[in-house]
Amino acid sequence: MAHTLLFSGYGAPGCDDLAVCRLTADGTLEILSTLRHGRAPSFCCRGQNGWIYAASERADGADVTAYVLDGMTLREIARIEIPTGRGLCHLYACGDVIYGSCFENGLYFAVDSALTRILWQFQPAGANAHWVQSVGHALFLADLGNSRLYRLALENNLPIGSVKTLPQPTGSGPRQVLDAGDGMLDCVYELDGHMRVLNHDGCTVSTVQASTVPKPRSWPGGACATADGTLFVSNRGPNTISAWQRSGPTRHFLCEWPTGDWPRALCAVPGTLYLLAACQREGAVHCYDCSPLPHRAPTETASLALPGASCALVLD
């Protein structure tokens, strides 16, 4: 069965930076259409309304742009400016609300899915806002700069009540939070290269180094998990992907294999054994067949060039 994908990239002068592609059953990637967003679309997500949202990682502001897939071509339908944002690096769809994280000035925000108004903002002093994730009836924010997580209660997909600060190890730099189930979180830490399992109070239950390669230093860039509990982490620096098996509160190492230069984001394609890796400095997205796990490393089936490759998103 074929899947439609969207790849985004930081771009290069005169080049398109969004690509709609097809992933075939045999792991081949085919470009269906491309578009120039033009404002460093570093991350994309899809809302429950079917719209595709792109973050513009600008130094002079921030905007979220919505597209729809018209046949196999993207068509822009809405845009909202976030005037107090700088360096918008990630988006997250939570029901009819779209959350954003601005790395440069620490602003977390929420907008309505129609992109007509800003619904909520939170900007801790000294923060580098990097990720928003809902888990049950709570919202977790990753603050890389202050080495903290924040937890807020959710009602109608929006935060309510006071913010609970969850301190993390000094200098650890939490970058991404995933729902690990069973009341646990998986958290990737960019600055100290670890992956930790946390409870909902932010306390460490177990920890491992995200990469087993001793040198160069690893700056983990992103993670994703499959329905069977396999966790993948991208390791910038050694330029590898490591695979782990979730087992209660621990993570068991399966293997680690080389990928392209500076893997920023990973995406496991549901219903398949394919994994996509957007490698920013190489300017390419790689596709891997993970069926050899846990006995052997995955094999590459295809790669596709895209300047500053930053994100991979499954559309169907």
N, C-alpha and C positions, 0 to 999 in steps of 0.2 A: 504493500500500500504506500502511495506517495504522500508526502507531507509538504505543505507550503510553509516556508520560513521567511523571516525578515532578519537581515544582518545590517548593523549600523557601524559607522566608523567615524573617527575624528576628522577624517577627510584630508584632502590636499588641494592646492589651488587648481581650479578647473576640472576637478574630478567629482563624480557623484559619490554620495556618502551613505545612501540607503539602497539596499538591494533586496528585491523579492526573489526568492529562489525555490526550487523544488528539490526535495530529497527523495530519491527513488528507493525502492525496496532493496536494491543491491548496493546502496550507499553512495550513489553518484549525486553530485550537486550540479544543478543547472540554473543559470540566471534567467529569470522570466522578465524582469524589468528593473531599471535603476532610476534614482531620483537624486537631485542635489538639494539637500536640506540647507546646507551652507553655514550652519552655526554650531558645528561640532556636536552632532547628535551622539552623545556618549552612552546613552542607555534608552531602551524602549520597553514598554509593557503594554498589555492589552487589558482593557476594561471589560466589565460584565456586559456593557452595551455593544461590544464588538469593535469599538474604536481602538485604534493603535496610537499610543502616546509616545512622543519622542522628547527627551530632555535636551536642551541646548546648554552645553557647558561653556558659558561665556565668561570673560573676565569683566565685562562692563554691565552685567545684569544676568537675568535668567528668564527663560520662557519655556512653556510647555505647549507643544503643537500636537493636534490630533489629526490623524489620517484615517481614511477608510480605504478598503481594497475594492477598487472598481474594476472588476475582471481580475487581471493580474497586475494592475497598475495602482500605485498609491495616489490618493487625491486628498489634498489638505482641506479640512472643513472648519477648523477652529484653532485659535491660539490665545493664550493668556500670558501676559507679562507679569513677572514677579519682581517688582521694582527694587525690593530690598535684598534680593538674592544675588549671590556671586558663586560661580563654579558649580552649577547644578549637575551632580554626577549620577544620581540614581532616582528612579521613580518606582512607585509601588501602588498597585490598584487594590483597594479594599472596598468591595461592594461598589457603591456609586460615588466613592471618594478616591481621588488620586493624591498620593503623598509624594513629596519631593525632599531631597537632601542636598544642601548646598555646602560643598566641602570647604570652599574658600572662606566663607564668613559664618559658618556654623548655623545656618538657618534651616530649620525643619518647617514644612508648610503642608497644608492640605487645600485642594481646590475641588469644586464640584466637577463631575464627569463631563458636563457640558462646557466646561472651561469658561464660565461666566463670572465667577467670583472666588476670592480667597476666603476659605472657611476657618482657618486656624493657622497660627504661627507660634513657633517656640525657638528661641535663640539663646542658648546658654553662653556665658562669657568664655572665650577661649576655645570654643568647640570647633571641631572639624566634622560636620554632619555627614554621615556616610551611608546609613541604611535605616529603613523603616520596615518593620515586619509585624503583622498581627498574628497572635497565637492565642486561640480561644477568645476570651473576652478581654484580652490585654493587647496593648501596642508596645513594642520594644523599639528603641532608637539606639543606634550605635554611634558613639562619639569617639572618633579615632584620636582627636587632639587631646582630650582630657582623660583618655583611657577609662571611659565610663559607658555603661548602658543606662537608659532611662526606661521606666515602665509606667504606663498610664492605663487606666480603665477605659474601655470602649463602650459607647452606646450609640446605636445607629451609625456605626462605622466612624465615629468621631470621638476624640479624647474627652473625658470628663474628669473632674476632680483634680487632685494635686499630683505632681510629678514625683515618682519615687526614684531616687538616684541609686544606681547599683555600681559601686566602685569596682574596677578591675585592676589587675596587677599594674603597678606603675610602669609606664612606658610600653605597655603591651599593644595598644592601638587597635581596639576592636573595629573590624571593618564590615562584617556581614553576619547577620543572625538568621538561622534557619530553625523551623519547627521540627524537633526531633521526635515528637510524640512522647507519650508516657510522662508528661510533665517536664520534659527536658528540652534544652536548646542546644544546637550546635552553633558555635561562634568561631569565626576565623579572625585571627589577629595579625594585622599587617606588620607591625613594628617589631614584635619579638618572634614572629614566624611560627606561632603555635596554633593549634586547634583545640578548643576546650569544649567539654560538655558541661553545661550549667543547669542548675535548677531555676525556677522562675523568680527566685530572689537574687539571681546573678552569682550564686556561689559555685565555685568550681567543683565538679564531681569527678572529672578525669581530664587529663591533658596529654597531648602528644605533639611532637614536632610535625608540622605539616609536610615537610620534605625530609627524606632520609639522606639527601645529598649534602655532605659536609660543607662544600664550597662550590660556588659563591653563596653568599647569604641569600636566604629566601624571603621574599616579600609577598606572602600569599595574596592573590588578587580576587578570588571568587570561589564559590562552591555551589554544588547542586547535589541532589539526592534522587535516587530512583525509588519506585514503589516497593522493591524488594529489600530496601535498606542499604544499598550501596551508596557510599558518600564519595564524591570526587572533589578534589581541591586543586586549584591551579597555583603553581609556585613560580612567581616571577623571580628572576635571578638565575636559579638553576634551570629555568625554563622546562619544567616538567609538570605532569599531572600525577597526583597520587590518588590511589583508590583505597577505600577503607570499608569495612563491614560494620554496620551498626549492630551491637549486641548489648542490650540493656544500657547501662551507663558507660560502657567502654567502647572504644573504636579499635578494631583489629586491622592491622596493615595487610593489604592484599598485594599491591605492587606499585611501582612508579615508573613512568616511561617519559622519554623526551617529547616535547612538542615545539611549536614555533616560539619566536622571540617575544617575551613579555605577555604571557597569557593572562588577559584581564578578566574574562568572563567565560563561564561554562554553562552548557544547557544540555540536559538529558532529554531526548525526544521520547515522549510518552508512547507506550505501546511498541517500542522498538528497543534494540540494544545499541543504538547509536548515541554518541556523545559529540557535541560540538564545542570547539575551543576557539574563541576570538583572540587572536594574538596581535596586540596593538603595534609593537615596534616592527614586527615583520610585515604587517599590513595584509594579514590573511586569516581566513577561518578554516580550521581543519576539522574533518569528520573522522571519527574512530568507531570501529566495530568492537564492542566490548564483550562479545560472546565468548572469547577465550578465557575471561575471568572465571574463577580465581586462579586457574592453573598457569595462565600465560598472560602477558601484557596485551592490551588491545592492539588492533592493526588499523593503520590509516587507510581509509577508502577513497578520500577525495580532499581537495583543498581548493579554496577560491580566494582570489586576490581582492582586497578592499582596503584602501588607504586608512591607516589608523584603526583597524578593526577593533570594535569595543563591546559589541553585544550580539547575541543570537537569540531569537525569539521564535517559538513555534506558533504559527497562525492556525493550523488545522491538522 
